């Protein structure tokens, strides 16, 4: 299978990777085999090749290998990891934990490049990984022919060997996140601040700076805002994506990945995530004008597919002086930026649908 025909969702975010039992949760990664069975079984680490093993180490301690202290920098002199996060801060348990966006069948799922309206390109695995380095890791693209890229790909390919004969990747459960019931109101950062104090502060600290392990050059509990957290332009910079991750996996010492009865209330997940996204984080202004430009293969302008909770301008849809729907960023937005951050999102979703219809799409 060609490396360039692979693609995977590498979104960085909140959360902490664990090598053994999940504290207080009663869940051990070894138990995931029973959860995934019979469609998938986590491969035996003893069968992992040298390249894949290196990829797992990069996945777990990305900053150690590609951060500011590593000495490995892009052609522009900047580090490949601009914050201090690692792939495993979101894809928990080294990409094997159910409902934490596991990578267990990613190589198979994305064997054919898939079009992204955000980037206006069909993404294979190297492109997708580099999107994460730029957005979630607030850094720079790693060379597609580099050993780092080859090793990361080898690790994802190793995980995909767990798909059992006679099953398709679609039959493997727990591949994404559990979605909290939608709110009809805006999510509340104020209410979320109280939830953070009660349930999150003990791990992620009062100032959201997390707990750093200097011996391993990685976070035990990652920073949730400011310079060492994920970028605003990442998927986790959007409320719907981040709230689903929080709902599925946090608090880390309370949630059993295999037991939905241990999840926090959906309303709490929305509000505490709103609090996190009210805080400053890395931002690359070039994404304002470069994201959701052009026209997709279906002939629809990518601007009309813009995520409703992508809050960095230019938000869509827009209206011209006559009140007609528009995708011209020179026209004012139909909704305030605050609504694109905190919701409610259904009115924006409906408006985008109306705009597409009105504009002939």
C-alpha positions in Angstrom: 0.0 0.0 0.0 1.5 3.3 -1.0 2.2 5.8 1.7 0.8 8.6 -0.4 -2.6 6.9 -0.7 -3.1 6.8 3.0 -4.9 9.4 5.1 -5.9 9.7 8.7 -7.5 12.1 11.0 -4.7 13.5 13.0 -6.4 16.1 15.2 -4.6 17.3 18.2 -6.4 18.3 21.3 -7.0 18.0 24.9 -6.3 14.9 26.9 -3.5 12.8 28.3 -1.9 9.7 26.8 -1.5 6.8 29.2 0.7 3.7 28.9 -1.1 1.6 31.5 -4.3 1.6 33.4 -6.4 4.7 33.3 -6.3 6.2 36.8 -9.6 5.7 38.5 -11.4 4.4 35.4 -11.1 0.7 35.7 -10.0 0.6 32.1 -6.8 -0.9 30.8 -5.9 -0.7 27.1 -5.7 -4.5 27.1 -9.5 -4.5 27.6 -10.0 -2.7 24.3 -9.5 -6.0 22.5 -12.7 -7.2 24.0 -14.4 -4.0 23.0 -13.3 -4.0 19.4 -13.7 -7.7 18.9 -14.5 -9.5 16.7 -14.0 -6.8 14.0 -10.6 -5.6 15.3 -7.9 -6.7 17.7 -5.1 -4.4 18.9 -1.9 -5.9 17.3 0.7 -7.6 19.4 3.4 -4.9 20.1 6.0 -7.7 19.9 5.3 -7.9 16.1 5.9 -4.2 15.6 8.7 -3.3 13.2 11.6 -1.0 13.9 10.2 1.9 11.9 6.7 1.6 13.5 8.3 1.5 17.0 10.1 4.7 16.2 6.8 6.1 15.0 5.1 5.2 18.2 7.8 7.1 20.2 7.4 10.2 18.0 3.6 9.8 18.4 4.0 9.7 22.2 6.7 12.4 22.7 6.4 14.5 19.5 8.0 17.6 21.1 11.1 15.6 22.1 11.8 14.7 18.5 10.5 17.8 16.6 10.1 20.6 19.1 12.1 23.7 19.8 14.7 21.8 22.0 15.2 19.0 19.5 17.4 21.0 17.0 15.2 19.8 14.2 13.8 22.8 12.4 12.1 23.5 9.1 13.7 25.4 6.2 12.4 28.7 7.7 14.2 28.0 10.9 11.1 27.3 13.0 10.5 24.1 14.9 8.2 21.5 13.5 6.2 21.5 16.8 5.5 25.1 17.8 3.8 24.2 21.1 4.7 21.3 23.3 1.9 18.9 22.5 2.1 15.3 21.2 -0.1 13.3 18.9 -1.0 11.1 21.9 -2.5 14.0 23.8 -5.6 13.6 21.6 -5.3 10.1 20.1 -5.1 8.6 23.5 -3.4 5.4 24.6 -1.1 5.7 21.5 -4.1 5.8 19.2 -5.9 2.8 20.5 -8.5 4.2 22.9 -12.1 3.9 21.8 -13.9 7.2 21.4 -10.7 9.2 21.6 -10.3 9.3 17.8 -8.3 6.1 17.6 -6.2 5.3 14.6 -6.9 1.6 14.7 -8.2 1.3 11.1 -7.1 4.7 9.8 -4.7 3.4 7.2 -7.5 1.3 5.7 -10.2 3.9 6.0 -8.2 6.5 4.2 -6.4 4.4 1.6 -7.9 6.6 -1.0 -7.2 10.4 -0.6 -10.4 12.2 0.4 -11.3 15.8 -0.5 -11.1 18.4 2.2 -13.1 21.6 1.6 -11.1 23.3 4.3 -7.8 22.8 2.4 -9.3 22.5 -1.1 -7.2 19.4 -1.7 -7.6 15.6 -1.7 -5.6 14.6 1.4 -3.4 11.5 1.8 -1.8 10.6 5.0 1.4 12.8 4.7 -0.8 15.8 3.8 -3.1 15.1 6.7 -0.2 14.7 9.2 1.3 17.9 8.1 -2.0 19.7 8.5 -1.9 18.6 12.1 1.7 19.8 12.5 0.7 23.2 11.2 -2.6 23.5 13.1 -2.8 21.4 16.2 1.0 21.5 16.9 1.2 25.1 15.8 4.3 24.3 13.9 5.7 23.5 10.4 5.2 20.7 7.9 7.7 17.9 8.1 9.3 16.7 4.8 7.1 14.0 3.3 10.2 11.9 2.5 11.7 12.3 6.0 12.3 9.4 8.3 9.9 11.0 10.8 7.1 10.8 8.3 7.9 7.3 7.3 8.0 6.2 10.9 4.7 7.8 11.8 3.1 6.1 8.7 4.6 2.8 9.7 3.0 3.0 13.1 -0.4 3.8 11.7 -0.1 1.0 9.2 0.9 -1.4 12.0 -2.3 -0.5 13.9 -4.4 -1.2 10.9 -3.2 -4.8 10.8 -5.7 -5.4 13.7 -8.7 -5.4 11.3 -10.0 -9.0 11.4 -10.6 -11.1 8.3 -14.2 -10.9 7.0 -14.9 -7.4 8.5 -14.7 -3.9 7.0 -13.3 -0.9 8.8 -16.8 0.5 9.1 -17.7 -2.3 11.4 -15.1 -1.4 14.0 -16.9 0.6 16.8 -15.6 3.6 18.8 -13.6 5.1 16.0 -14.4 8.8 16.6 -16.0 10.4 19.6 -19.4 10.3 21.3 -21.4 13.3 20.4 -23.1 15.2 23.2 -26.7 16.2 22.7 -26.9 19.6 21.0 -27.7 22.7 22.9 -30.5 25.1 21.9 -28.7 27.9 23.7 -25.2 29.3 23.4 -22.6 27.4 25.4 -21.6 29.3 28.6 -17.9 30.0 29.3 -19.0 31.5 32.7 -20.7 28.3 33.8 -17.9 26.3 32.2 -15.3 28.1 34.4 -17.0 26.7 37.5 -17.0 23.2 36.0 -13.3 23.6 35.2 -12.5 24.5 38.8 -14.4 21.5 40.0 -13.3 18.8 37.6 -10.3 19.9 35.5 -8.0 22.1 37.5 -6.4 19.3 39.6 -4.8 17.9 36.4 -4.6 20.9 34.0 -3.8 23.5 36.7 -5.5 26.8 37.5 -3.9 28.6 34.6 -4.4 25.7 32.1 -0.7 25.1 31.8 -0.9 21.4 32.4 1.8 19.1 34.0 5.0 18.8 32.0 7.4 15.9 32.3 10.8 17.2 31.4 12.4 13.8 31.6 10.2 12.6 28.7 9.7 16.1 27.1 5.9 15.6 27.0 2.9 16.6 29.0 1.5 14.3 31.6 -1.6 16.5 31.4 -1.5 18.9 28.5 -1.8 22.7 28.4 -5.3 23.7 27.5 -4.7 27.3 26.4 -1.9 29.8 25.7 1.2 29.1 23.6 1.7 25.4 24.4 -1.9 24.3 23.5 -3.4 23.5 20.2 -4.1 26.1 17.5 -7.3 27.9 17.0 -7.3 26.7 13.4 -7.2 23.0 14.4 -10.4 20.9 14.6 -10.1 21.1 18.4 -10.3 24.9 18.0 -14.0 24.4 17.2 -16.6 23.9 19.9 -18.4 20.9 18.4 -15.3 18.9 17.9 -13.7 19.8 21.2 -16.9 19.3 23.2 -17.3 15.8 21.8 -13.8 14.9 22.8 -14.3 16.3 26.3 -17.6 14.5 26.7 -16.1 11.2 25.6 -12.9 11.3 27.6 -12.9 13.7 30.5 -12.3 14.0 33.4 -9.6 11.5 32.6 -9.7 9.9 36.0 -13.4 9.5 36.0 -14.3 8.3 32.6 -14.3 4.6 31.6 -13.9 4.6 27.9 -16.0 1.5 27.6 -18.9 2.6 29.9 -21.1 5.5 28.7 -22.6 5.7 32.1 -19.4 7.4 33.4 -19.7 10.4 31.0 -20.4 13.9 32.3 -23.7 15.6 31.4 -23.8 16.8 27.8 -24.5 20.4 29.0 -21.5 20.4 31.2 -19.3 19.2 28.3 -20.5 22.1 26.1 -20.0 24.7 28.8 -16.5 23.6 30.1 -15.3 23.4 26.5 -16.7 26.9 25.8 -14.6 28.1 28.8 -11.4 26.5 27.3 -12.1 28.0 23.9 -12.6 31.5 25.5 -8.9 31.4 26.3 -6.1 32.5 23.9 -4.2 30.0 21.9 -1.8 29.8 18.9 -3.1 31.4 15.7 -1.7 31.6 12.2 -3.4 34.4 10.3 -2.8 32.9 6.9 -5.6 30.4 7.5 -8.1 33.3 7.6 -7.8 33.7 3.8 -6.5 30.3 2.8 -9.2 28.0 4.4 -12.4 27.1 2.5 -11.4 28.8 -0.7 -11.9 27.5 -4.2 -14.5 25.1 -5.5 -14.9 21.4 -4.6 -15.2 18.5 -7.0 -19.0 18.8 -6.8 -18.9 22.4 -8.1 -19.9 23.9 -4.8 -17.8 26.7 -3.4 -15.9 25.5 -0.4 -17.0 28.6 1.5 -20.5 27.2 1.6 -19.2 24.1 3.4 -17.3 26.0 6.1 -17.7 24.5 9.5 -20.3 26.6 11.4 -18.1 26.7 14.5 -14.9 27.8 12.6 -14.8 31.1 14.4 -11.8 32.7 12.8 -12.9 35.0 10.0 -14.1 34.9 7.4 -17.2 33.3 8.9 -20.0 32.2 6.6 -22.7 32.8 5.3 -22.7 36.5 4.6 -25.2 39.0 3.1 -24.8 41.8 0.7 -26.2 45.3 1.0 -29.5 44.2 -0.5 -29.8 41.3 2.0 -29.0 38.6 -0.5 -26.9 35.6 0.5 -23.2 35.9 -0.3 -19.9 34.3 0.1 -17.9 37.4 -0.6 -15.8 38.2 2.5 -16.2 41.9 1.8 -19.9 41.5 2.9 -20.9 41.4 6.5 -21.5 38.1 8.2 -25.1 37.0 8.9 -24.2 35.9 12.4 -22.0 37.4 15.1 -18.6 35.8 15.6 -19.6 34.9 19.2 -22.3 32.6 17.8 -19.8 30.8 15.6 -17.7 30.2 18.7 -20.4 29.3 21.3 -23.5 28.5 19.3 -26.3 27.8 19.0 -25.3 26.3 15.7 -28.5 25.1 14.1 -29.5 28.6 12.9 -26.1 28.9 11.1 -26.5 25.4 9.6 -29.9 26.3 8.3 -28.7 29.6 6.9 -25.8 27.9 5.1 -28.4 25.5 3.5 -30.5 28.5 2.5 -27.5 30.2 1.0 -26.5 27.2 -1.0 -30.1 26.9 -2.4 -30.4 30.6 -3.1 -27.0 30.7 -4.9 -27.9 27.7 -7.0 -26.0 25.0 -5.2 
